[in-house]
Amino acid sequence: MMRLAAALALVLLAGCSNKMDPKECDKLRGDAFDLLNKAQFCNTDVDCKPSDWPGCAKPESSVTAEKIKPFAEGFKKGQCDEPKPECREALPVYCKQGLCAHRERGTSEGSGNTPADQIIIK
């Protein structure tokens, strides 16, 4: 919460100049990545979506999306330069065992598991 207040204060202090200092832009983006790179907990598929920002789409929980929103708004309002990453097409996102995950194309849930008739219990 302290990071969020500091980020918003920086955006407000930059009111005279529309363009934010590049170091502050990097801090906003870095703080957003910190949130996005943590485990994205979920209960159902509805709790998950592909992230919009920063960088390429990653599985994101709705809770994290709300926490990142002020950072993205500050980044945009500060007229920060956004690097242009080369991203592949965003994959569908779903809730798998309590965590948001990408659903890889061409694989179904449980594919690659050993068939039940081939499991040997010793």
Order of alpha helices (4+ residues) and beta strands (2+ residues): alpha-alpha-beta-beta-alpha-beta-beta
